[in-house]
Amino acid sequence: MIDHLGIPVRDVPTSRAFYDTVLAPLGARRMLEYGDVLGYGVHKPDFWISPATSSDPIPELHVAFSASTRAAVQAFHDAAVAAGAEVLHAPRFWPEYHPTYFGAFVRDPDGHNVEAVCHHED
């Protein structure tokens, strides 16, 4: 249903370092860069960051990235912790969503709620 998503960030270099680090364990990478606009993806850029265009507070967004395995969710979490991210929820099952929902939630440098989730049985 969603082709791509873009979010505003206050500090592009800080966010670039964060997303370069935490998306790598999920098999994603920075694929395109147009000045301060960066596109990340696995097969095509479907997640974008760009500079905030106002000094207004950036509202918290929730972004969930697909992980092919539970180990990838754990690696995402570990990379985020190493990058200094606040942990919202360590990797665990979320049976209230469905029995195999395994996710980890962290805050990115702008306070967005960023998740890695695996829906598969390992």
N, C-alpha and C positions, 0 to 999 in steps of 0.2 A: 504494500500500500504506500509506503514512503519511499520515494526515489532517493532523496538526499536531505540532509539537515545541516543548517548552519547556525552557529552560536557566536555571540559577541564576546570578546575578551578584552580585558584592560591592558594587558602586557603581552604582546604577541611572542617575543622571544621566550618568556617564561612559560607560556602555554605551549609553544612549539616544543620545548624541551620536555614538558610533562607528557604531551600526547605522543611524541616520538617514543618515549620510554614505555608508557603504559599500553599503547596499542600494539607494540611489537610482539608481545606474547600471544596476542590474538591473531597474528598473521597479517595485521594491517600495517601500512606504512604511509609516509607522506608521499603522495603521488604527483601533486601539482602545487605550484607556488606562483602566485601572481602578486608580487610585492609583499604586502602583509596579509594576503588572503591565502590560506593553506588548505589543500584538500587531501584527506586521508581515505584509504580504503584498502580492500583486498584485491578486487578485480577492477574497480573503478572508484574514483573519489566520490564517496557518498556522505562523508562527514567533513564539514568545513568550519574553520575558525577564521574570524576577521576582527579587525579592531572595532571596539565599541565606538559609536559615532556621537555619543553624548556623554556628559558627565553624570547623568542620572544613574542611580544604582541599577545594577544589572539584576533582574529578577532571577531567582534560582530556577534552573531548568533540570529536568531529569533526562539523561541519555543512557540507554542500555545497549551495550555492544554484545554481539553474539560471540560465544566461545564454543569451539568444537568439542572441547573436553573439560572436565572438572579441573584437571591439572592446569589448563590454560587460564581458568578463573583464578586459581591459586597464584599462578605466575603473574597475572595482571595485578592482583592484590599486593603481592610482594614487590613488584616494580613500583607501584604507587606509594607504598610505605617507604621504600628506598628513596623515592623522589620527594618525600616529606609531606605526602597527602594525609589529610585527616581521614581516619577510617570511620565510616558510618556504620557498616556492618561487615564483619569478617566473613570469609567464605563459609557458607552453610546452605543447607536445604531450606526451602521455603514451601512447605507442604500446603500452606493455605492458597498458593497459586496453582500448583499441581505437584504430584509426588516426586518428579525428577528435576524440579526447578532448583538449580544450584547457582547461587549468585553471591557477589561481593560488591559492596557499595563504598565509594570514597568521594571526597570533595576535590574538585580540580582547583587550580589557583584562583579562579573567580568565584568559588563557592558553589559551583554546579554539582549536583548529585550525579555521579558517573558510576555506572554499573557494568560489570561483565557477567553474563549469564549463559549457562549451559542447560539446555533442555533435554539432552540425551542421557541415556543410561550409559555409564562407562563400563 
